[in-house]
């Protein structure tokens, strides 16, 4: 039992464990990482002007004469 605790407390075992956990965490991050698609810019188009009614166009033609 004492031998097990001495092995676990050894700095080389603790260092190897720390490096291993860091590697596993980094690998998990890389596997799960998804690059987000770039956001599309919202372009506001101006509303078209309402077309004049046919009757109004005819009236304007007669007024010019």
NUTOR-56383 format. One record per atom (N, C-alpha, C, CB): atom name; residue in one letter; z, x, y. Coordinates in steps of 0.001 Angstrom, whole numbers. Glycine has a CB too. Layout:
{a = CA r = a zz = Z xx = X yy = Y} .
...
//
This chain:
{a = N r = x zz = 0 xx = 832 yy = -1198} .
{a = CA r = x zz = 0 xx = 0 yy = 0} .
{a = C r = x zz = 0 xx = 872 yy = 1255} .
{a = CB r = x zz = 1218 xx = -944 yy = 2} .
{a = N r = x zz = 773 xx = 1904 yy = 1263} .
{a = CA r = x zz = 838 xx = 2798 yy = 2402} .
{a = C r = x zz = -517 xx = 3478 yy = 2618} .
{a = CB r = x zz = 1947 xx = 3846 yy = 2202} .
{a = N r = x zz = -1176 xx = 3797 yy = 1520} .
{a = CA r = x zz = -2483 xx = 4436 yy = 1622} .
{a = C r = x zz = -3494 xx = 3504 yy = 2293} .
{a = CB r = x zz = -2984 xx = 4852 yy = 231} .
{a = N r = x zz = -3456 xx = 2227 yy = 1964} .
{a = CA r = x zz = -4369 xx = 1249 yy = 2586} .
{a = C r = x zz = -4154 xx = 1182 yy = 4093} .
{a = CB r = x zz = -4168 xx = -150 yy = 1968} .
{a = N r = x zz = -2907 xx = 1136 yy = 4536} .
{a = CA r = x zz = -2616 xx = 1084 yy = 5970} .
{a = C r = x zz = -3049 xx = 2369 yy = 6663} .
{a = CB r = x zz = -1122 xx = 838 yy = 6204} .
{a = N r = x zz = -2861 xx = 3484 yy = 6010} .
{a = CA r = x zz = -3277 xx = 4751 yy = 6615} .
{a = C r = x zz = -4793 xx = 4813 yy = 6754} .
{a = CB r = x zz = -2774 xx = 5937 yy = 5779} .
{a = N r = x zz = -5518 xx = 4292 yy = 5776} .
{a = CA r = x zz = -6981 xx = 4293 yy = 5850} .
{a = C r = x zz = -7445 xx = 3354 yy = 6961} .
{a = CB r = x zz = -7603 xx = 3875 yy = 4491} .
{a = N r = x zz = -6838 xx = 2185 yy = 7036} .
{a = CA r = x zz = -7238 xx = 1199 yy = 8055} .
{a = C r = x zz = -6899 xx = 1705 yy = 9461} .
{a = CB r = x zz = -6540 xx = -164 yy = 7798} .
{a = N r = x zz = -5822 xx = 2417 yy = 9632} .
{a = CA r = x zz = -5397 xx = 2927 yy = 10932} .
{a = C r = x zz = -6165 xx = 4174 yy = 11366} .
{a = CB r = x zz = -3925 xx = 3233 yy = 10899} .
{a = N r = x zz = -6895 xx = 4784 yy = 10464} .
{a = CA r = x zz = -7611 xx = 6015 yy = 10790} .
{a = C r = x zz = -8616 xx = 5766 yy = 11909} .
{a = CB r = x zz = -8324 xx = 6574 yy = 9545} .
{a = N r = x zz = -8737 xx = 6703 yy = 12850} .
{a = CA r = x zz = -9603 xx = 6522 yy = 14010} .
{a = C r = x zz = -11070 xx = 6443 yy = 13620} .
{a = CB r = x zz = -9395 xx = 7651 yy = 14995} .
{a = N r = x zz = -11459 xx = 7115 yy = 12539} .
{a = CA r = x zz = -12860 xx = 7074 yy = 12107} .
{a = C r = x zz = -13227 xx = 5695 yy = 11579} .
{a = CB r = x zz = -13123 xx = 8135 yy = 11030} .
{a = N r = x zz = -12298 xx = 5060 yy = 10867} .
{a = CA r = x zz = -12557 xx = 3715 yy = 10342} .
{a = C r = x zz = -12613 xx = 2713 yy = 11493} .
{a = CB r = x zz = -11467 xx = 3302 yy = 9315} .
{a = N r = x zz = -11702 xx = 2838 yy = 12426} .
{a = CA r = x zz = -11683 xx = 1932 yy = 13574} .
{a = C r = x zz = -12936 xx = 2107 yy = 14437} .
{a = CB r = x zz = -10421 xx = 2171 yy = 14419} .
{a = N r = x zz = -13379 xx = 3340 yy = 14632} .
{a = CA r = x zz = -14586 xx = 3595 yy = 15402} .
{a = C r = x zz = -15808 xx = 3006 yy = 14700} .
{a = CB r = x zz = -14773 xx = 5100 yy = 15624} .
{a = N r = x zz = -15905 xx = 3221 yy = 13390} .
{a = CA r = x zz = -17038 xx = 2683 yy = 12631} .
{a = C r = x zz = -17034 xx = 1151 yy = 12680} .
{a = CB r = x zz = -16993 xx = 3175 yy = 11161} .
{a = N r = x zz = -15870 xx = 549 yy = 12602} .
{a = CA r = x zz = -15754 xx = -905 yy = 12673} .
{a = C r = x zz = -16185 xx = -1419 yy = 14046} .
{a = CB r = x zz = -14313 xx = -1342 yy = 12370} .
{a = N r = x zz = -15765 xx = -735 yy = 15095} .
{a = CA r = x zz = -16143 xx = -1136 yy = 16446} .
{a = C r = x zz = -17643 xx = -1030 yy = 16676} .
{a = CB r = x zz = -15409 xx = -291 yy = 17463} .
{a = N r = x zz = -18249 xx = 63 yy = 16222} .
{a = CA r = x zz = -19698 xx = 239 yy = 16373} .
{a = C r = x zz = -20443 xx = -815 yy = 15567} .
{a = CB r = x zz = -20128 xx = 1655 yy = 15930} .
{a = N r = x zz = -19963 xx = -1094 yy = 14368} .
{a = CA r = x zz = -20592 xx = -2106 yy = 13520} .
{a = C r = x zz = -20532 xx = -3477 yy = 14181} .
{a = CB r = x zz = -19914 xx = -2153 yy = 12143} .
{a = N r = x zz = -19383 xx = -3861 yy = 14717} .
{a = CA r = x zz = -19255 xx = -5164 yy = 15377} .
{a = C r = x zz = -20145 xx = -5241 yy = 16623} .
{a = CB r = x zz = -17785 xx = -5428 yy = 15760} .
{a = N r = x zz = -20226 xx = -4158 yy = 17368} .
{a = CA r = x zz = -21092 xx = -4131 yy = 18538} .
{a = C r = x zz = -22554 xx = -4300 yy = 18126} .
{a = CB r = x zz = -20902 xx = -2819 yy = 19317} .
{a = N r = x zz = -22966 xx = -3631 yy = 17073} .
{a = CA r = x zz = -24329 xx = -3727 yy = 16585} .
{a = C r = x zz = -24643 xx = -5144 yy = 16107} .
{a = CB r = x zz = -24557 xx = -2726 yy = 15458} .
{a = N r = x zz = -23734 xx = -5758 yy = 15357} .
{a = CA r = x zz = -23957 xx = -7115 yy = 14851} .
{a = C r = x zz = -24031 xx = -8108 yy = 15998} .
{a = CB r = x zz = -22844 xx = -7519 yy = 13873} .
{a = N r = x zz = -23179 xx = -7953 yy = 16993} .
{a = CA r = x zz = -23199 xx = -8844 yy = 18154} .
{a = C r = x zz = -24508 xx = -8700 yy = 18928} .
{a = CB r = x zz = -22003 xx = -8552 yy = 19076} .
{a = N r = x zz = -24947 xx = -7474 yy = 19141} .
{a = CA r = x zz = -26195 xx = -7237 yy = 19850} .
{a = C r = x zz = -27385 xx = -7779 yy = 19063} .
{a = CB r = x zz = -26375 xx = -5745 yy = 20121} .
{a = N r = x zz = -27389 xx = -7595 yy = 17760} .
{a = CA r = x zz = -28485 xx = -8104 yy = 16925} .
{a = C r = x zz = -28519 xx = -9637 yy = 16964} .
{a = CB r = x zz = -28332 xx = -7607 yy = 15459} .
{a = N r = x zz = -27365 xx = -10268 yy = 16931} .
{a = CA r = x zz = -27305 xx = -11727 yy = 17024} .
{a = C r = x zz = -27834 xx = -12232 yy = 18350} .
{a = CB r = x zz = -25884 xx = -12208 yy = 16827} .
{a = N r = x zz = -27542 xx = -11506 yy = 19422} .
{a = CA r = x zz = -28042 xx = -11891 yy = 20745} .
{a = C r = x zz = -29561 xx = -11785 yy = 20793} .
{a = CB r = x zz = -27413 xx = -11010 yy = 21843} .
{a = N r = x zz = -30096 xx = -10705 yy = 20255} .
{a = CA r = x zz = -31543 xx = -10497 yy = 20280} .
{a = C r = x zz = -32250 xx = -11565 yy = 19456} .
{a = CB r = x zz = -31899 xx = -9097 yy = 19755} .
{a = N r = x zz = -31685 xx = -11944 yy = 18327} .
{a = CA r = x zz = -32309 xx = -12949 yy = 17471} .
{a = C r = x zz = -32311 xx = -14318 yy = 18154} .
{a = CB r = x zz = -31581 xx = -13028 yy = 16120} .
{a = N r = x zz = -31239 xx = -14667 yy = 18822} .
{a = CA r = x zz = -31119 xx = -15994 yy = 19434} .
{a = C r = x zz = -31731 xx = -16080 yy = 20827} .
{a = CB r = x zz = -29675 xx = -16386 yy = 19508} .
{a = N r = x zz = -32059 xx = -14934 yy = 21417} .
{a = CA r = x zz = -32580 xx = -14918 yy = 22790} .
{a = C r = x zz = -33945 xx = -15572 yy = 22836} .
{a = CB r = x zz = -32662 xx = -13476 yy = 23334} .
{a = N r = x zz = -34111 xx = -16497 yy = 23763} .
{a = CA r = x zz = -35396 xx = -17147 yy = 23984} .
{a = C r = x zz = -35728 xx = -16998 yy = 25452} .
{a = CB r = x zz = -35371 xx = -18654 yy = 23554} .
{a = N r = x zz = -36902 xx = -16467 yy = 25713} .
{a = CA r = x zz = -37308 xx = -16304 yy = 27093} .
{a = C r = x zz = -37687 xx = -17662 yy = 27656} .
{a = CB r = x zz = -38479 xx = -15305 yy = 27215} .
{a = N r = x zz = -37109 xx = -17985 yy = 28792} .
{a = CA r = x zz = -37389 xx = -19272 yy = 29419} .
{a = C r = x zz = -38772 xx = -19224 yy = 30066} .
{a = CB r = x zz = -36297 xx = -19629 yy = 30469} .
{a = N r = x zz = -39526 xx = -20304 yy = 29930} .
{a = CA r = x zz = -40837 xx = -20314 yy = 30588} .
{a = C r = x zz = -40653 xx = -20330 yy = 32104} .
{a = CB r = x zz = -41680 xx = -21539 yy = 30128} .
{a = N r = x zz = -41568 xx = -19722 yy = 32836} .
{a = CA r = x zz = -41428 xx = -19718 yy = 34296} .
{a = C r = x zz = -41518 xx = -21133 yy = 34845} .
{a = CB r = x zz = -42504 xx = -18829 yy = 34943} .
{a = N r = x zz = -40715 xx = -21384 yy = 35852} .
{a = CA r = x zz = -40713 xx = -22713 yy = 36461} .
{a = C r = x zz = -41989 xx = -22891 yy = 37273} .
{a = CB r = x zz = -39457 xx = -22918 yy = 37356} .
{a = N r = x zz = -42572 xx = -24074 yy = 37146} .
{a = CA r = x zz = -43774 xx = -24373 yy = 37903} .
{a = C r = x zz = -43374 xx = -24836 yy = 39298} .
{a = CB r = x zz = -44634 xx = -25446 yy = 37184} .
{a = N r = x zz = -44132 xx = -24369 yy = 40270} .
{a = CA r = x zz = -43851 xx = -24774 yy = 41635} .
{a = C r = x zz = -44356 xx = -26197 yy = 41848} .
{a = CB r = x zz = -44500 xx = -23797 yy = 42649} .
{a = N r = x zz = -43576 xx = -26982 yy = 42554} .
{a = CA r = x zz = -43966 xx = -28352 yy = 42846} .
{a = C r = x zz = -44815 xx = -28330 yy = 44106} .
{a = CB r = x zz = -42719 xx = -29283 yy = 43015} .
{a = N r = x zz = -46029 xx = -28798 yy = 43981} .
{a = CA r = x zz = -46943 xx = -28833 yy = 45127} .
{a = C r = x zz = -47048 xx = -30280 yy = 45586} .
{a = CB r = x zz = -48363 xx = -28245 yy = 44762} .
{a = N r = x zz = -46660 xx = -30487 yy = 46811} .
{a = CA r = x zz = -46735 xx = -31830 yy = 47372} .
{a = C r = x zz = -48112 xx = -32008 yy = 48004} .
{a = CB r = x zz = -45599 xx = -32073 yy = 48419} .
{a = N r = x zz = -48880 xx = -32913 yy = 47459} .
{a = CA r = x zz = -50191 xx = -33189 yy = 48030} .
{a = C r = x zz = -50049 xx = -34302 yy = 49050} .
{a = CB r = x zz = -51218 xx = -33570 yy = 46929} .
{a = N r = x zz = -50740 xx = -34178 yy = 50167} .
{a = CA r = x zz = -50644 xx = -35253 yy = 51169} .
{a = C r = x zz = -51318 xx = -36515 yy = 50651} .
{a = CB r = x zz = -51288 xx = -34817 yy = 52512} .
{a = N r = x zz = -50737 xx = -37622 yy = 51021} .
{a = CA r = x zz = -51307 xx = -38900 yy = 50587} .
{a = C r = x zz = -52606 xx = -39144 yy = 51342} .
{a = CB r = x zz = -50305 xx = -40073 yy = 50819} .
{a = N r = x zz = -53618 xx = -39636 yy = 50646} .
{a = CA r = x zz = -54887 xx = -39907 yy = 51349} .
{a = C r = x zz = -54714 xx = -41057 yy = 52339} .
{a = CB r = x zz = -56017 xx = -40244 yy = 50334} .
{a = N r = x zz = -55465 xx = -40966 yy = 53424} .
{a = CA r = x zz = -55390 xx = -42023 yy = 54429} .
{a = C r = x zz = -55999 xx = -43292 yy = 53851} .
{a = CB r = x zz = -56118 xx = -41606 yy = 55744} .
{a = N r = x zz = -55414 xx = -44424 yy = 54173} .
{a = CA r = x zz = -55993 xx = -45668 yy = 53644} .
{a = C r = x zz = -57382 xx = -45904 yy = 54229} .
{a = CB r = x zz = -55074 xx = -46874 yy = 53954} .
{a = N r = x zz = -58289 xx = -46287 yy = 53365} .
{a = CA r = x zz = -59653 xx = -46539 yy = 53800} .
{a = C r = x zz = -59703 xx = -47848 yy = 54579} .
{a = CB r = x zz = -60619 xx = -46581 yy = 52593} .
{a = N r = x zz = -60468 xx = -47878 yy = 55636} .
{a = CA r = x zz = -60572 xx = -49140 yy = 56390} .
{a = C r = x zz = -61316 xx = -50181 yy = 55559} .
{a = CB r = x zz = -61297 xx = -48917 yy = 57752} .
{a = N r = x zz = -60957 xx = -51397 yy = 55793} .
{a = CA r = x zz = -61597 xx = -52485 yy = 55056} .
{a = C r = x zz = -63054 xx = -52601 yy = 55483} .
{a = CB r = x zz = -60853 xx = -53824 yy = 55287} .
{a = N r = x zz = -63864 xx = -53190 yy = 54640} .
{a = CA r = x zz = -65287 xx = -53335 yy = 54919} .
{a = C r = x zz = -65523 xx = -54162 yy = 56183} .
{a = CB r = x zz = -65996 xx = -53980 yy = 53728} .
{a = N r = x zz = -64724 xx = -55177 yy = 56387} .
{a = CA r = x zz = -64894 xx = -56034 yy = 57555} .
{a = C r = x zz = -64665 xx = -55243 yy = 58839} .
{a = CB r = x zz = -63935 xx = -57231 yy = 57489} .
{a = N r = x zz = -63668 xx = -54373 yy = 58824} .
{a = CA r = x zz = -63375 xx = -53579 yy = 60012} .
{a = C r = x zz = -64519 xx = -52619 yy = 60301} .
{a = CB r = x zz = -62058 xx = -52805 yy = 59838} .
{a = N r = x zz = -65124 xx = -52055 yy = 59248} .
{a = CA r = x zz = -66241 xx = -51139 yy = 59436} .
{a = C r = x zz = -67428 xx = -51868 yy = 60062} .
{a = CB r = x zz = -66648 xx = -50502 yy = 58097} .
{a = N r = x zz = -67690 xx = -53076 yy = 59603} .
{a = CA r = x zz = -68798 xx = -53846 yy = 60147} .
{a = C r = x zz = -68556 xx = -54186 yy = 61615} .
{a = CB r = x zz = -69008 xx = -55125 yy = 59334} .
{a = N r = x zz = -67291 xx = -54522 yy = 61941} .
{a = CA r = x zz = -66960 xx = -54837 yy = 63319} .
{a = C r = x zz = -67179 xx = -53613 yy = 64211} .
{a = CB r = x zz = -65506 xx = -55328 yy = 63423} .
{a = N r = x zz = -66822 xx = -52450 yy = 63748} .
{a = CA r = x zz = -66976 xx = -51246 yy = 64532} .
{a = C r = x zz = -68457 xx = -50946 yy = 64759} .
{a = CB r = x zz = -66285 xx = -50068 yy = 63844} .
{a = N r = x zz = -69281 xx = -51206 yy = 63747} .
{a = CA r = x zz = -70722 xx = -50966 yy = 63896} .
{a = C r = x zz = -71297 xx = -51854 yy = 64989} .
{a = CB r = x zz = -71460 xx = -51217 yy = 62564} .
{a = N r = x zz = -70890 xx = -53116 yy = 65058} .
{a = CA r = x zz = -71410 xx = -54051 yy = 66044} .
{a = C r = x zz = -70932 xx = -53706 yy = 67444} .
{a = CB r = x zz = -71002 xx = -55469 yy = 65692} .
{a = N r = x zz = -69726 xx = -53162 yy = 67556} .
{a = CA r = x zz = -69198 xx = -52835 yy = 68868} .
{a = C r = x zz = -69944 xx = -51668 yy = 69487} .
{a = CB r = x zz = -67720 xx = -52520 yy = 68778} .
{a = N r = x zz = -70419 xx = -50745 yy = 68691} .
{a = CA r = x zz = -71113 xx = -49575 yy = 69193} .
{a = C r = x zz = -72480 xx = -49975 yy = 69801} .
{a = CB r = x zz = -71299 xx = -48539 yy = 68055} .
{a = N r = x zz = -73106 xx = -51009 yy = 69309} .
{a = CA r = x zz = -74424 xx = -51436 yy = 69795} .
{a = C r = x zz = -74379 xx = -51970 yy = 71181} .
{a = CB r = x zz = -75005 xx = -52466 yy = 68901} .
//
